[in-house]
Amino acid sequence: MLPTGSAAGDGSALCTGPHTGGVTFSGWPAEALDFYEHLEADNSKTFWQAHKDVYDGVVRAPMELLLAELEPEFGPGKIFRPNRDVRFSADKSPYKTHIGAHLESGGYIQLSADGLACGNGLYQLAPDQLERYRAAVAEDVTGAELERVIARVEQQGPLVVGRDSLKSAPRGYPKDHPRIGLLRHKGLVAWQEWEPAKWLGTRAAHTRIAGFLHASQPLRDWLDGHVGPSELPAR
């Protein structure tokens, strides 16, 4: 049963650091996943308002602690708003059924009833980024380098997946190009998922997230070096 009222859970999400005397990240308690399981069943404003303190206490607070600990190495993080943008969606459910956070270095962290997920890369390439990406993939030296980077990343656990991929060759590139699979992508990310387990409520969650970010960094480095940020005006 998901509790109402104050929701510090069993205290496993927050603990006092023995050396600093401060509060440190120690995973998410089971109540965090329970919250999203119940939200999936009743995605309503009434449910959210009745259980917002649960979200604040066992979902958002641990994420804030995690981001603070990751910041020295991976840059500041931002937690995305829990509200969905339903303006152009047939699904009018008002709330996201996960909490997501983005790191300045490019990493992404997500918690839901399904467990933990992490990503790193460029999810959706702007037109100018896509042009530079395809040119780098097509070129022999940089394209072969990307293939080696992907192999190295995947040897450590994450999968490198393309986003919004074309079904055929992009205009101007031959269908028999040796890296046609990579050329079809409009985004490229490293991704890893973990199902719910007891370690998610312990310090091991920090270890696995940091491990993913380190393992996926070569992909991010390649993208930063050969694609970079979009130079188009913001819409």
Backbone as JSON, one array per atom type, in Angstrom:
{
  "sequence": "MLPTGSAAGDGSALCTGPHTGGVTFSGWPAEALDFYEHLEADNSKTFWQAHKDVYDGVVRAPMELLLAELEPEFGPGKIFRPNRDVRFSADKSPYKTHIGAHLESGGYIQLSADGLACGNGLYQLAPDQLERYRAAVAEDVTGAELERVIARVEQQGPLVVGRDSLKSAPRGYPKDHPRIGLLRHKGLVAWQEWEPAKWLGTRAAHTRIAGFLHASQPLRDWLDGHVGPSELPAR",
  "N": [[0.86, -1.19, 0.0], [0.65, 2.15, -0.93], [1.87, 4.81, 0.97], [0.27, 7.71, 2.36], [0.75, 11.15, 3.35], [3.66, 12.1, 5.31], [6.62, 10.93, 3.79], [9.19, 9.41, 4.22], [9.93, 6.91, 3.85], [11.72, 3.92, 4.64], [13.96, 5.09, 5.41], [16.14, 4.31, 3.92], [16.84, 5.66, 1.64], [18.11, 7.97, 2.3], [20.97, 8.86, 4.11], [23.24, 9.53, 6.8], [26.39, 10.87, 6.29], [29.36, 9.47, 7.54], [31.78, 10.79, 7.73], [31.58, 13.39, 6.73], [29.37, 14.37, 7.98], [27.19, 15.17, 6.64], [24.24, 14.74, 4.54], [23.97, 11.97, 2.44], [23.68, 10.38, -0.79], [22.0, 7.34, -0.98], [20.74, 5.48, -2.61], [17.4, 4.58, -3.84], [14.44, 4.03, -1.99], [12.15, 1.19, -1.77], [9.64, 2.3, -1.8], [9.74, 4.33, -3.65], [9.59, 3.16, -6.2], [7.15, 1.94, -5.84], [5.53, 4.18, -5.74], [5.51, 5.06, -8.44], [4.39, 2.83, -9.65], [1.79, 2.92, -8.65], [1.06, 5.4, -9.65], [0.98, 4.88, -12.37], [-1.32, 3.38, -12.43], [-3.23, 5.18, -11.59], [-3.2, 7.9, -12.93], [-3.67, 10.8, -12.19], [-4.63, 14.16, -11.25], [-5.69, 14.28, -8.73], [-4.63, 12.0, -7.42], [-1.9, 12.66, -7.55], [-1.68, 15.05, -6.04], [-2.42, 14.09, -3.55], [-0.3, 12.48, -2.94], [2.04, 13.87, -3.26], [3.99, 14.5, -1.4], [5.17, 12.06, -1.02], [6.45, 11.68, -3.47], [8.24, 13.87, -3.32], [9.77, 13.14, -1.08], [10.83, 10.46, -1.36], [11.46, 10.04, -4.0], [12.26, 12.42, -5.54], [14.04, 13.73, -3.71], [16.22, 11.85, -3.19], [17.25, 11.82, -5.84], [18.14, 14.46, -6.12], [20.22, 14.48, -4.24], [21.92, 12.6, -5.42], [22.61, 13.91, -7.85], [24.01, 16.09, -6.83], [26.26, 14.8, -5.83], [27.38, 13.76, -8.14], [28.06, 16.0, -9.53], [30.74, 17.28, -9.25], [32.35, 15.76, -11.0], [30.84, 15.28, -13.34], [29.46, 17.55, -13.94], [26.81, 20.01, -13.33], [23.43, 18.95, -12.64], [20.06, 18.6, -13.89], [16.75, 18.22, -12.92], [13.99, 16.99, -14.61], [10.75, 18.39, -15.12], [7.85, 16.96, -13.54], [5.46, 17.03, -14.88], [3.67, 16.22, -17.82], [3.87, 17.34, -21.24], [1.06, 17.86, -22.8], [-0.07, 19.04, -24.95], [0.05, 18.41, -27.7], [-0.52, 15.76, -27.77], [-2.24, 12.65, -27.95], [-2.58, 11.2, -25.7], [-3.61, 12.22, -22.68], [-2.7, 12.01, -20.11], [-1.63, 13.5, -17.14], [0.88, 13.35, -15.84], [4.33, 12.34, -15.87], [5.48, 9.0, -15.84], [7.88, 8.47, -14.66], [10.93, 9.66, -13.15], [13.24, 11.92, -14.43], [16.59, 13.0, -15.09], [19.03, 15.29, -16.28], [22.45, 15.57, -17.06], [25.04, 18.03, -17.24], [27.23, 17.18, -18.69], [26.12, 15.48, -20.49], [24.94, 13.1, -19.74], [22.12, 11.02, -18.77], [19.63, 10.18, -16.42], [17.22, 7.94, -15.19], [14.39, 6.95, -13.32], [11.86, 4.59, -12.67], [8.85, 2.61, -12.27], [9.74, 0.37, -13.52], [12.39, 0.19, -12.93], [15.83, 1.24, -13.06], [17.39, 3.42, -15.43], [19.9, 4.56, -17.7], [21.35, 7.0, -19.87], [23.44, 8.32, -22.53], [24.7, 10.61, -24.83], [23.68, 11.9, -28.03], [20.48, 12.53, -28.42], [18.56, 13.49, -30.25], [19.34, 14.75, -33.23], [19.9, 17.99, -34.45], [19.3, 19.66, -37.63], [21.81, 20.77, -38.6], [23.63, 19.46, -36.97], [23.13, 16.82, -37.72], [24.05, 16.82, -40.33], [26.83, 17.17, -39.93], [27.34, 14.91, -38.4], [26.78, 12.77, -40.2], [28.71, 13.27, -42.17], [31.05, 12.79, -40.71], [30.73, 10.1, -40.03], [30.75, 8.93, -42.55], [33.32, 9.46, -43.48], [36.47, 7.87, -43.78], [38.46, 7.67, -41.68], [37.38, 8.92, -39.3], [34.91, 7.65, -39.23], [35.6, 4.93, -38.92], [36.8, 5.18, -36.46], [34.57, 5.75, -34.84], [33.23, 3.3, -34.99], [35.01, 1.69, -33.55], [34.87, 2.94, -31.07], [32.18, 2.44, -30.36], [32.26, -0.36, -30.13], [34.01, -0.59, -27.96], [32.57, 0.69, -25.9], [30.29, -0.96, -25.73], [31.42, -3.34, -24.88], [31.63, -2.95, -22.21], [29.12, -3.02, -21.16], [26.89, -1.06, -21.62], [24.5, -0.52, -24.3], [24.78, 0.74, -27.59], [22.63, 2.68, -29.33], [20.7, 3.64, -32.18], [18.65, 6.48, -33.01], [15.42, 7.31, -34.25], [15.73, 6.24, -36.87], [16.39, 6.15, -40.4], [14.79, 4.27, -43.03], [16.05, 3.77, -45.36], [19.0, 4.67, -47.27], [20.42, 7.85, -46.41], [19.92, 10.88, -48.25], [22.28, 11.46, -50.79], [24.17, 9.64, -50.0], [25.66, 6.45, -50.61], [23.83, 3.37, -50.92], [25.24, 1.1, -50.35], [27.2, 1.77, -48.58], [29.83, 1.11, -46.26], [29.21, 1.75, -43.63], [26.48, 2.08, -43.49], [24.39, 1.52, -41.74], [24.93, 3.11, -39.45], [24.82, 5.59, -40.69], [22.14, 5.95, -41.17], [20.98, 6.77, -38.82], [19.37, 9.28, -36.77], [20.04, 10.14, -34.37], [22.16, 9.23, -31.64], [22.86, 7.16, -29.01], [24.23, 5.89, -25.95], [22.94, 3.34, -23.89], [21.54, 1.91, -20.95], [19.84, -0.42, -18.88], [18.4, -1.39, -15.75], [16.66, -3.8, -13.95], [14.26, -3.67, -11.2], [15.82, -4.14, -8.07], [17.37, -5.17, -4.95], [19.74, -3.74, -4.57], [19.24, -1.26, -5.63], [18.28, 0.32, -3.65], [20.49, 1.06, -2.23], [23.9, 2.21, -1.73], [25.09, 1.18, -3.95], [23.68, 1.9, -6.19], [24.6, 4.45, -6.92], [27.21, 3.72, -7.64], [26.79, 2.11, -9.91], [25.58, 3.91, -11.68], [27.56, 5.9, -11.98], [29.51, 4.24, -13.06], [28.34, 3.57, -15.52], [28.34, 6.12, -16.74], [31.08, 6.61, -16.99], [31.79, 4.46, -18.66], [30.38, 5.05, -21.0], [31.44, 7.43, -21.83], [33.46, 7.64, -23.93], [31.88, 7.54, -26.29], [30.39, 9.87, -26.04], [32.49, 11.7, -26.14], [33.39, 11.35, -28.78], [31.14, 12.25, -30.2], [31.0, 14.91, -29.26], [33.38, 15.86, -30.3], [33.16, 15.57, -33.09], [30.63, 16.26, -33.91], [29.27, 18.11, -32.13], [27.56, 20.96, -30.54], [24.35, 22.23, -31.69], [24.28, 24.9, -34.02], [22.21, 26.36, -34.86], [19.57, 28.83, -34.63], [17.64, 28.92, -31.64], [14.36, 27.58, -31.47]],
  "CA": [[0.0, 0.0, 0.0], [1.43, 3.38, -0.99], [1.45, 5.66, 2.07], [0.06, 9.14, 2.2], [1.42, 11.87, 4.42], [5.11, 12.17, 5.26], [7.08, 9.7, 3.14], [10.63, 9.2, 4.26], [10.15, 5.49, 3.64], [12.39, 3.28, 5.77], [15.2, 5.81, 5.64], [17.24, 3.77, 3.15], [17.23, 6.55, 0.55], [18.92, 9.04, 2.85], [21.73, 8.46, 5.29], [24.19, 10.53, 7.25], [27.77, 10.51, 6.0], [30.1, 9.38, 8.79], [32.94, 11.66, 7.75], [31.23, 14.77, 6.45], [28.25, 14.81, 8.8], [26.12, 15.6, 5.75], [23.35, 13.71, 4.0], [24.51, 11.43, 1.2], [22.8, 9.52, -1.59], [22.13, 5.91, -0.69], [19.75, 4.76, -3.38], [15.97, 4.88, -3.71], [13.73, 2.95, -1.29], [11.12, 0.5, -2.54], [8.47, 3.18, -1.92], [9.87, 5.16, -4.85], [9.04, 2.38, -7.31], [5.72, 1.77, -5.56], [4.87, 5.43, -6.12], [5.27, 5.08, -9.88], [3.45, 1.76, -9.98], [0.45, 3.42, -8.35], [0.78, 6.5, -10.57], [0.58, 4.27, -13.64], [-2.7, 2.9, -12.29], [-4.12, 6.33, -11.35], [-2.45, 9.09, -13.35], [-4.64, 11.89, -12.04], [-4.22, 15.26, -10.38], [-6.12, 13.93, -7.38], [-3.62, 11.1, -6.86], [-0.63, 13.37, -7.42], [-1.75, 15.98, -4.92], [-2.5, 13.32, -2.31], [0.95, 11.75, -2.71], [3.19, 14.67, -3.68], [5.05, 14.42, -0.4], [5.87, 10.81, -1.28], [7.35, 12.0, -4.58], [9.3, 14.77, -2.84], [10.61, 12.52, -0.07], [11.53, 9.21, -1.7], [11.81, 10.03, -5.42], [13.03, 13.6, -5.94], [15.13, 14.04, -2.77], [17.41, 11.06, -3.51], [17.82, 12.26, -7.11], [18.88, 15.7, -5.86], [21.47, 14.1, -3.58], [22.76, 11.94, -6.42], [23.14, 14.92, -8.77], [25.01, 16.87, -6.1], [27.47, 14.01, -5.72], [27.95, 13.57, -9.47], [28.41, 17.3, -10.13], [32.16, 17.59, -9.4], [32.95, 15.05, -12.13], [30.02, 15.26, -14.55], [28.77, 18.82, -14.11], [25.51, 20.12, -12.65], [22.31, 18.22, -13.23], [18.73, 19.22, -13.86], [15.63, 17.28, -12.86], [12.9, 17.41, -15.48], [9.45, 18.56, -14.47], [7.06, 15.73, -13.57], [4.28, 17.21, -15.72], [3.78, 15.94, -19.25], [3.35, 18.32, -22.19], [-0.02, 17.11, -23.46], [-0.71, 19.91, -25.94], [-0.04, 17.78, -29.02], [-0.55, 14.32, -27.54], [-3.55, 12.03, -27.75], [-2.58, 10.76, -24.3], [-3.72, 13.41, -21.84], [-2.25, 11.75, -18.74], [-0.93, 14.74, -16.77], [2.19, 13.21, -15.19], [5.27, 11.34, -16.35], [5.57, 7.84, -14.95], [9.28, 8.31, -14.29], [11.69, 10.88, -12.9], [14.42, 11.97, -15.29], [17.53, 14.08, -14.82], [20.05, 15.46, -17.32], [23.71, 16.11, -16.59], [25.66, 18.96, -18.18], [28.15, 16.43, -19.54], [25.35, 14.75, -21.48], [24.32, 11.91, -19.19], [20.7, 11.04, -18.43], [19.3, 9.19, -15.39], [15.77, 7.78, -15.12], [13.85, 5.95, -12.4], [10.44, 4.33, -12.85], [8.45, 1.33, -11.69], [10.49, -0.67, -14.21], [13.76, 0.17, -12.46], [16.74, 2.34, -13.35], [17.94, 3.48, -16.78], [20.84, 5.66, -17.93], [21.69, 7.25, -21.26], [24.48, 9.31, -22.8], [24.88, 10.8, -26.26], [22.84, 12.93, -28.65], [19.22, 11.81, -28.63], [17.89, 13.98, -31.46], [20.26, 15.66, -33.9], [19.37, 19.1, -35.24], [19.75, 19.51, -39.02], [23.25, 21.02, -38.79], [24.34, 18.37, -36.3], [22.96, 15.62, -38.53], [24.96, 16.95, -41.48], [28.2, 16.91, -39.46], [27.41, 13.5, -37.98], [26.87, 11.9, -41.37], [30.01, 13.48, -42.81], [32.08, 12.12, -39.9], [30.52, 8.65, -40.15], [31.11, 8.51, -43.91], [34.76, 9.59, -43.67], [37.09, 6.6, -43.38], [39.17, 7.7, -40.4], [36.47, 9.2, -38.19], [33.88, 6.62, -39.2], [36.18, 3.73, -38.32], [36.99, 5.49, -35.05], [33.28, 5.59, -34.17], [32.97, 1.87, -34.85], [35.84, 1.19, -32.44], [34.3, 3.5, -29.84], [30.96, 1.69, -30.05], [32.65, -1.69, -29.66], [34.6, -0.44, -26.62], [31.49, 1.0, -24.96], [29.41, -2.12, -25.55], [32.13, -4.37, -24.13], [31.51, -2.65, -20.79], [27.75, -3.18, -20.7], [25.85, -0.28, -22.31], [24.25, -0.7, -25.71], [24.73, 1.98, -28.37], [21.45, 2.54, -30.17], [20.34, 4.78, -33.02], [17.33, 7.05, -32.78], [14.67, 7.85, -35.39], [16.55, 5.84, -38.01], [15.79, 6.05, -41.72], [14.68, 2.91, -43.55], [16.95, 3.67, -46.5], [20.18, 5.53, -47.17], [20.13, 9.28, -46.49], [20.2, 11.47, -49.56], [23.68, 11.79, -51.03], [25.06, 8.57, -49.54], [25.34, 5.2, -51.3], [23.15, 2.34, -50.13], [26.19, 0.06, -49.97], [28.28, 2.31, -47.75], [30.15, 0.13, -45.21], [28.62, 2.15, -42.35], [25.14, 2.57, -43.82], [23.55, 1.45, -40.55], [25.17, 4.32, -38.65], [24.4, 6.77, -41.46], [20.68, 6.09, -41.14], [20.51, 7.28, -37.52], [19.2, 10.73, -36.54], [20.47, 10.32, -32.99], [22.98, 8.09, -31.24], [23.01, 7.19, -27.55], [24.5, 4.69, -25.15], [21.77, 3.14, -23.02], [21.59, 0.72, -20.11], [18.7, -0.54, -17.98], [18.48, -2.38, -14.67], [15.36, -4.08, -13.35], [14.25, -3.45, -9.75], [16.59, -5.08, -7.25], [17.65, -4.61, -3.63], [20.86, -2.79, -4.62], [18.75, 0.06, -6.02], [18.07, 1.06, -2.41], [21.77, 1.15, -1.52], [24.95, 3.02, -2.36], [25.46, 0.55, -5.22], [23.03, 2.62, -7.29], [25.57, 5.48, -7.33], [28.33, 3.06, -8.29], [26.4, 1.66, -11.25], [25.34, 5.08, -12.52], [28.87, 6.47, -12.31], [30.17, 3.3, -13.95], [27.77, 3.76, -16.85], [28.8, 7.39, -17.29], [32.47, 6.43, -17.41], [31.84, 3.53, -19.79], [29.79, 5.66, -22.2], [32.09, 8.71, -22.14], [34.1, 7.69, -25.25], [30.89, 7.88, -27.31], [30.1, 11.3, -25.9], [33.67, 12.43, -26.61], [33.38, 11.34, -30.24], [30.06, 13.14, -30.65], [31.39, 16.29, -28.97], [34.48, 16.25, -31.16], [32.86, 15.54, -34.53], [29.28, 16.79, -34.16], [29.16, 19.33, -31.34], [26.21, 21.51, -30.35], [23.72, 22.87, -32.85], [24.53, 26.33, -34.17], [20.99, 26.97, -35.37], [18.84, 29.6, -33.62], [16.63, 28.18, -30.89], [13.0, 27.85, -31.92]],
  "C": [[0.89, 1.23, 0.0], [0.96, 4.32, 0.09], [1.14, 7.06, 1.62], [0.76, 9.82, 3.36], [2.92, 11.85, 4.24], [5.67, 10.85, 4.76], [8.58, 9.63, 3.11], [10.96, 7.73, 4.06], [10.78, 4.86, 4.87], [13.72, 3.94, 6.06], [16.35, 5.35, 4.77], [17.68, 4.68, 2.02], [18.15, 7.65, 1.03], [19.69, 8.51, 4.04], [22.73, 9.56, 5.61], [25.61, 10.05, 6.99], [28.61, 10.53, 7.26], [31.26, 10.36, 8.88], [32.56, 13.12, 7.57], [30.14, 15.28, 7.38], [27.08, 15.28, 7.97], [25.27, 14.44, 5.3], [23.9, 13.26, 2.66], [23.48, 10.57, 0.5], [23.07, 8.07, -1.24], [21.02, 5.12, -1.36], [18.33, 5.26, -3.18], [15.29, 3.73, -2.97], [12.66, 2.34, -2.19], [9.89, 1.38, -2.74], [8.52, 4.05, -3.16], [9.28, 4.45, -6.07], [7.56, 2.13, -7.11], [4.94, 3.01, -5.98], [4.54, 5.43, -7.61], [4.35, 3.96, -10.33], [2.01, 2.21, -9.74], [0.08, 4.58, -9.27], [0.37, 5.97, -11.94], [-0.87, 3.83, -13.6], [-3.69, 4.05, -12.13], [-3.36, 7.61, -11.65], [-3.41, 10.27, -13.37], [-4.08, 12.96, -11.12], [-4.58, 14.95, -8.93], [-5.08, 13.03, -6.7], [-2.33, 11.86, -6.59], [-0.64, 14.29, -6.19], [-1.77, 15.25, -3.58], [-1.17, 12.66, -1.95], [2.19, 12.56, -3.11], [4.32, 14.61, -2.66], [5.82, 13.1, -0.51], [6.89, 11.03, -2.39], [8.53, 12.83, -4.08], [10.29, 14.04, -1.93], [11.42, 11.34, -0.54], [11.91, 9.1, -3.17], [12.75, 11.19, -5.74], [14.23, 13.85, -5.02], [16.36, 13.17, -3.02], [18.06, 11.47, -4.84], [18.64, 13.54, -6.93], [20.22, 15.4, -5.19], [22.44, 13.46, -4.56], [23.4, 12.97, -7.35], [24.2, 15.76, -8.1], [26.33, 16.12, -6.0], [28.15, 13.81, -7.07], [28.51, 14.87, -10.04], [29.9, 17.57, -10.25], [32.81, 16.93, -10.62], [32.17, 15.22, -13.43], [29.24, 16.55, -14.78], [27.41, 18.83, -13.44], [24.42, 19.36, -13.39], [21.01, 18.96, -13.07], [17.68, 18.12, -13.84], [14.49, 17.81, -13.72], [11.6, 17.51, -14.69], [8.64, 17.27, -14.56], [5.83, 15.82, -14.48], [4.58, 16.88, -17.17], [3.28, 17.13, -20.06], [2.32, 17.6, -23.05], [-0.66, 17.89, -24.6], [-0.91, 19.21, -27.28], [-0.08, 16.25, -28.91], [-1.97, 13.82, -27.37], [-3.7, 11.52, -26.32], [-2.55, 12.0, -23.4], [-3.36, 13.14, -20.37], [-1.35, 12.9, -18.28], [0.5, 14.56, -16.28], [3.04, 12.11, -15.84], [5.35, 10.2, -15.34], [7.03, 7.47, -14.68], [9.82, 9.67, -13.86], [12.94, 10.81, -13.76], [15.28, 13.16, -14.94], [18.6, 14.08, -15.9], [21.28, 16.1, -16.72], [24.33, 17.01, -17.66], [26.59, 18.25, -19.15], [27.44, 15.58, -20.58], [24.65, 13.52, -20.96], [22.86, 12.12, -18.82], [20.43, 9.9, -17.46], [17.78, 9.14, -15.24], [15.39, 6.67, -14.15], [12.36, 5.82, -12.62], [10.09, 3.03, -12.14], [9.2, 0.16, -12.32], [11.93, -0.77, -13.76], [14.53, 1.41, -12.86], [17.21, 2.26, -14.79], [18.86, 4.69, -16.88], [21.13, 5.77, -19.42], [22.8, 8.28, -21.36], [24.67, 9.4, -24.31], [24.07, 11.96, -26.77], [21.56, 12.25, -29.12], [18.55, 12.21, -29.94], [18.77, 15.05, -32.09], [19.51, 16.74, -34.66], [19.92, 18.98, -36.66], [21.24, 19.75, -39.23], [24.09, 19.95, -38.1], [24.29, 17.09, -37.14], [23.89, 15.65, -39.73], [26.4, 16.63, -41.07], [28.37, 15.46, -39.03], [27.59, 12.58, -39.18], [28.21, 12.04, -42.08], [31.11, 12.75, -42.05], [31.95, 10.61, -39.98], [31.01, 8.16, -41.5], [32.61, 8.54, -44.14], [35.48, 8.38, -43.07], [37.69, 6.64, -41.98], [38.21, 7.89, -39.23], [35.35, 8.18, -38.09], [34.37, 5.33, -38.56], [36.43, 3.95, -36.83], [35.69, 5.31, -34.27], [32.95, 4.12, -33.99], [33.77, 1.27, -33.7], [35.31, 1.68, -31.1], [33.06, 2.71, -29.42], [31.3, 0.31, -29.5], [33.2, -1.62, -28.24], [33.52, -0.18, -25.57], [30.65, -0.24, -24.68], [30.1, -3.27, -24.83], [31.96, -4.19, -22.63], [30.07, -2.69, -20.28], [26.69, -2.37, -21.42], [25.68, -0.72, -23.76], [24.24, 0.66, -26.38], [23.63, 1.81, -29.4], [21.22, 3.82, -30.97], [18.92, 5.22, -32.73], [16.74, 7.52, -34.1], [15.36, 7.51, -36.7], [15.74, 5.77, -39.3], [15.72, 4.58, -42.14], [15.61, 2.68, -44.74], [18.12, 4.62, -46.3], [19.77, 7.0, -47.2], [20.55, 9.83, -47.85], [21.68, 11.84, -49.67], [24.66, 10.73, -50.6], [24.67, 7.25, -50.2], [24.71, 4.17, -50.37], [24.11, 1.25, -49.64], [27.37, 0.59, -49.17], [28.56, 1.34, -46.6], [29.57, 0.48, -43.83], [27.21, 2.7, -42.56], [24.21, 2.52, -42.6], [23.7, 2.67, -39.67], [24.69, 5.57, -39.37], [22.9, 7.0, -41.39], [20.18, 6.77, -39.87], [20.37, 8.8, -37.52], [19.5, 11.09, -35.08], [21.26, 9.09, -32.61], [23.25, 8.19, -29.74], [23.48, 5.83, -27.03], [23.38, 4.57, -24.13], [21.95, 1.86, -22.21], [20.44, 0.75, -19.12], [18.97, -1.61, -16.93], [17.09, -2.57, -14.1], [15.42, -3.83, -11.84], [14.99, -4.56, -9.01], [16.95, -4.39, -5.94], [18.75, -3.56, -3.67], [20.4, -1.39, -5.0], [18.48, 0.94, -4.8], [19.33, 1.19, -1.58], [22.73, 2.06, -2.28], [25.39, 2.45, -3.71], [24.81, 1.24, -6.4], [23.95, 3.72, -7.81], [26.71, 4.85, -8.12], [27.98, 2.65, -9.71], [26.17, 2.84, -12.19], [26.66, 5.71, -12.94], [29.63, 5.55, -13.26], [29.65, 3.41, -15.38], [28.31, 5.03, -17.49], [30.25, 7.3, -17.75], [32.55, 5.55, -18.66], [31.37, 4.17, -21.09], [30.5, 6.94, -22.63], [32.81, 8.73, -23.49], [33.12, 8.02, -26.38], [30.58, 9.36, -27.25], [31.27, 12.13, -26.4], [33.7, 12.48, -28.13], [32.32, 12.29, -30.77], [30.41, 14.6, -30.41], [32.46, 16.76, -29.95], [34.12, 16.37, -32.63], [31.48, 16.07, -34.89], [29.09, 18.12, -33.43], [27.73, 19.82, -31.21], [25.66, 22.11, -31.63], [24.04, 24.36, -32.84], [23.32, 27.06, -34.73], [20.3, 27.77, -34.27], [17.8, 28.72, -32.92], [15.24, 28.57, -31.37], [12.18, 28.47, -30.8]]
}
